[in-house]
Amino acid sequence: MGSGPSTPPKKQIVNKFHDVTQDKVREAKERQIQKQERQKKEKEERCKRLKQDRNKKRQELRNYRFGNIHGQHYFAGLDIRDMQEGGLRIGLFGPAGSGKSSFINTCERAMKQGLRRGNADIQTAYGEGTIVLQEYLDDIDNDFCLVDTRGFFQHNIDELTALADIVHGRIRPGQEVKFGRSADKEEIEEYFPNWLHAIIIVLSATDPRLQDGHTHRNNLKIVRDFMRRRVVTVITHHDRIHESQEEDILAKASAATGSALDHIVFVANYHIDKKETDYNTEMGALEVMKSALHVAERYVKMHKLQELADREDETIGDNAETACGEDQ
């Protein structure tokens, strides 16, 4: 038919190795992107759960009423009307450099939505041997507040007198009292709701006085003996010690403050320039405050039981005297 021979199809050379490599690189990038998206989503979920937990714990403490921790049945048969009216007072003690002011600031931020800086960052210089009490969280409509004992840890003074005056409410917030001179007991009524019902002692994990095992133990003996089971201990600067040191630090803190191990907590504090919210940091502060309320309620019950026993002894004594008078 006049047609010439057909032209054979052109062969295409394919670099299979090049294509496979490109596919693997593309797949690896896709897997990396998927991994990053998954990690981002997991982080967002964790933050969401932490925020919910923080909000729940915060609301629980903002709505706290005396007896909420143990339940009202815990105080059955005891007159707690004064505590229901006055609420609990939690004292804060800590030597210079312990991070006590930062911890108070962290507690304020944890309890007050939107707060970016607490009041405890502002330090005022007072004369040597002077203590000044300052209340925090007292503007919240609940049944507890924190009481800072600024200036207490100066070991050249009569600490027992000072501690007794602070704990028994003979020194009031805003009042400056010199160590070595007891507050005027006649002018200040020892009203039980004005007492410190529990205390939080703040110590730094890096403090040589804690790490040497004896300095803080000796310095805190008066506080330890006086407060006994009313102490919760907070250890700051956790990030500055190695994990292998934790057990030793906990044991030394327990020996120094008298706190049971389950009432000693490592915490992270907000730094003064940190404005972003850290839910883990706030949860730690909220847990410490709840532990202090647990200890305080237990102490109130012990005190009320002792009051009840004393009244019963007085009644028995009065009845015995009356009976003796009638027999004469």
C-alpha positions in Angstrom: 0.0 0.0 0.0 3.0 2.3 -0.3 3.4 2.9 3.4 6.9 2.6 4.7 8.0 0.7 7.8 6.5 2.0 11.2 8.8 3.9 13.5 9.5 2.0 16.7 8.4 3.8 19.9 11.0 5.9 21.7 12.3 4.3 24.9 12.2 6.5 28.0 14.9 5.9 30.6 13.6 6.2 34.1 15.9 6.8 37.1 14.1 4.5 39.6 16.6 5.2 42.3 16.0 9.0 42.1 12.2 8.6 42.2 12.3 6.3 45.2 14.5 8.6 47.1 12.3 11.6 46.4 9.2 9.6 47.5 10.9 8.6 50.7 11.9 12.1 51.5 8.4 13.4 50.8 6.9 10.6 53.0 9.4 11.4 55.8 8.4 15.1 55.7 4.7 14.2 55.8 5.3 11.9 58.8 7.2 14.6 60.5 4.4 17.1 59.9 1.9 14.6 61.1 4.0 14.0 64.2 4.3 17.7 64.9 0.6 18.2 64.5 -0.2 15.2 66.7 2.2 16.5 69.4 0.7 20.0 69.2 -2.8 18.6 69.6 -1.7 16.4 72.5 -0.1 19.5 74.1 -3.2 21.5 73.6 -5.3 18.7 75.2 -2.9 18.5 78.2 -3.1 22.3 78.6 -6.9 22.2 78.3 -7.1 19.5 81.0 -4.6 21.3 83.3 -6.6 24.5 82.9 -9.8 22.7 83.8 -8.2 21.1 86.8 -6.7 24.5 87.9 -10.0 26.2 87.5 -11.8 23.5 89.5 -9.2 23.7 92.3 -9.2 27.5 92.3 -12.9 27.6 92.5 -12.9 25.0 95.3 -10.5 27.3 97.4 -12.2 30.5 96.4 -15.5 29.0 97.7 -13.9 27.4 100.8 -15.9 27.4 104.0 -14.6 26.2 107.3 -15.0 22.5 107.5 -15.1 21.8 103.8 -11.9 19.7 103.8 -12.9 17.2 106.4 -16.6 17.7 106.3 -18.9 19.2 108.9 -19.4 15.7 110.6 -15.7 15.9 111.6 -16.6 18.7 114.1 -19.7 17.0 115.5 -20.4 18.1 119.0 -18.0 21.0 118.9 -18.8 24.7 119.0 -17.1 26.0 115.8 -19.2 29.2 115.3 -16.2 31.4 115.9 -14.3 29.7 113.2 -17.2 29.8 110.8 -17.3 33.6 111.4 -13.5 34.3 111.5 -12.0 31.7 109.2 -8.6 30.1 109.2 -5.3 32.0 109.1 -2.3 30.3 107.5 1.1 31.7 108.4 4.1 31.8 106.1 7.7 31.7 107.4 10.9 31.6 105.5 14.5 32.9 105.7 15.8 35.5 103.3 16.3 34.0 99.8 14.0 31.1 100.4 11.5 32.3 97.7 8.7 33.0 100.2 7.7 36.3 98.5 7.6 34.6 95.1 5.5 31.7 96.6 3.0 34.2 98.0 2.9 35.9 94.6 2.3 32.5 92.9 -0.5 31.8 95.4 -2.1 35.2 94.5 -1.9 34.5 90.8 -3.3 31.0 91.2 -6.3 32.3 93.2 -7.1 35.5 91.2 -8.0 35.2 87.6 -6.1 37.5 85.3 -3.6 38.7 87.9 -0.1 39.0 86.4 1.8 40.2 89.4 1.3 39.7 93.1 1.7 42.2 95.9 4.4 40.3 97.7 7.1 41.3 95.1 7.2 44.7 96.7 9.5 44.5 99.7 9.9 47.2 102.3 13.0 47.5 104.4 12.4 47.5 108.1 14.8 47.8 111.0 16.7 44.8 112.3 14.8 42.8 114.8 11.4 44.1 113.5 8.5 41.9 112.3 5.6 43.0 110.2 2.6 40.8 109.5 0.8 41.2 106.2 -2.3 39.4 105.1 -2.9 38.1 101.5 -6.0 36.7 99.8 -8.1 38.4 102.6 -10.1 40.2 99.9 -11.6 36.9 98.7 -15.0 36.0 100.1 -14.0 32.7 101.7 -12.8 31.4 105.1 -9.0 31.6 104.9 -6.2 34.0 104.3 -2.4 33.8 104.2 -0.3 35.8 106.7 3.3 36.7 105.8 5.7 37.0 108.8 8.2 39.2 107.3 11.4 39.6 109.4 10.9 36.6 111.7 14.1 34.7 110.7 16.7 36.8 112.5 18.3 34.5 115.0 19.7 37.1 117.4 16.3 37.7 119.1 13.9 36.1 121.5 12.1 34.0 118.9 9.9 32.1 121.4 8.3 35.3 122.6 7.9 36.6 119.0 6.5 33.2 117.7 4.0 33.0 120.6 2.8 36.6 119.9 2.4 35.8 116.2 0.8 32.4 116.5 -1.6 33.6 119.3 -2.8 36.6 117.4 -1.2 39.2 119.7 0.4 40.9 116.7 -2.0 42.1 114.1 -1.4 42.8 110.4 0.3 46.1 109.8 1.5 46.3 113.3 5.3 46.6 113.7 6.6 44.8 116.8 10.2 44.7 118.0 11.6 41.3 118.9 12.5 40.9 122.5 9.5 42.9 123.6 6.2 41.0 123.9 3.1 42.5 122.6 0.8 44.0 125.3 -1.4 41.0 126.2 -3.8 43.2 128.1 -4.6 45.3 125.1 -5.0 42.4 122.6 -7.5 39.7 123.2 -6.4 36.2 122.4 -9.3 35.4 120.1 -8.9 31.9 118.6 -9.8 32.9 115.0 -7.0 35.4 115.1 -4.4 32.7 115.8 -2.3 31.0 113.1 -4.0 27.6 112.7 -1.3 26.2 110.5 2.0 27.5 108.9 3.8 27.0 105.7 7.6 27.1 106.0 9.4 27.9 102.7 12.9 26.7 102.3 15.2 26.7 99.3 16.6 23.4 98.0 19.9 25.1 97.3 20.3 26.7 100.7 23.5 25.5 102.4 21.8 25.8 105.8 19.4 23.1 104.7 21.9 21.0 102.8 24.3 20.8 105.7 21.6 19.0 107.7 22.0 20.9 111.0 21.8 24.7 110.6 18.1 25.0 109.7 17.4 22.1 112.0 18.9 24.0 114.9 17.4 27.4 113.9 13.9 26.0 113.5 13.8 24.0 116.7 11.6 26.6 118.4 9.2 26.7 115.5 9.2 22.9 115.2 8.5 22.3 118.9 5.9 25.1 119.2 3.9 24.2 116.1 4.3 20.4 116.1 1.9 19.0 113.6 0.7 22.3 112.2 3.5 22.6 109.6 3.4 22.2 105.8 6.8 22.6 104.1 7.5 24.1 100.7 10.8 23.6 98.9 11.6 26.1 96.2 14.4 26.1 93.5 13.7 22.5 92.7 15.1 23.0 89.2 18.5 23.8 90.6 19.2 20.4 92.2 19.8 17.0 90.6 17.1 14.4 90.8 19.5 12.2 92.9 19.4 14.9 95.6 15.7 15.0 96.1 15.3 12.3 98.7 18.1 13.7 100.9 16.6 17.2 100.6 13.2 15.9 101.6 14.6 14.1 104.7 16.6 17.1 105.8 13.6 19.4 105.3 11.4 17.1 107.4 14.0 17.0 110.2 14.3 20.8 110.1 10.6 21.7 110.1 8.9 18.7 111.7 6.6 18.2 108.6 5.5 14.7 107.7 6.9 13.7 104.4 3.5 13.8 102.8 3.3 17.5 103.8 6.5 18.5 102.1 6.2 19.7 98.5 8.7 20.8 95.8 7.2 23.8 94.0 8.0 26.1 91.1 7.3 29.8 91.6 6.4 32.5 89.1 9.3 34.8 88.5 8.6 38.5 88.8 8.9 39.1 85.0 6.9 36.0 83.9 3.5 37.1 82.7 2.4 33.9 80.9 0.2 31.5 82.8 1.8 28.2 83.9 -1.0 25.8 85.0 1.4 23.4 86.6 2.9 26.1 88.7 -0.5 27.3 89.8 -1.7 23.8 90.6 1.3 23.3 92.8 0.5 26.4 94.9 -3.2 25.5 95.1 -2.3 22.0 96.4 -0.1 23.5 99.1 -2.9 25.8 100.3 -5.3 22.9 100.4 -2.8 20.8 102.4 -2.4 23.7 104.8 -6.2 23.9 105.2 -6.3 20.2 105.9 -3.7 20.6 108.7 -5.5 23.7 110.1 -8.9 22.1 110.3 -7.3 19.1 112.1 -5.6 21.5 114.6 -8.9 23.4 115.2 -10.6 20.1 116.1 -7.8 19.2 118.6 -8.0 22.7 120.2 -11.8 22.5 120.5 -11.6 19.1 122.0 -9.1 20.4 124.6 -11.4 23.4 125.3 -14.3 21.0 125.8 -12.3 18.8 128.1 -11.2 21.8 130.1 -14.8 23.0 130.5 -15.9 19.6 131.7 -13.0 19.5 134.2 -14.1 22.9 135.5 -17.7 21.8 135.8 -16.6 18.7 137.7 -14.4 20.8 140.0 -17.2 23.3 140.6 -19.7 20.5 141.4 -17.2 18.9 143.8 -16.7 22.2 145.7 -20.5 22.7 145.9 -20.9 19.2 147.3 -18.2 19.8 149.9 -19.8 23.0 150.9 -23.2 21.3 151.4 -21.6 18.6 153.5 -20.1 21.0 155.9 
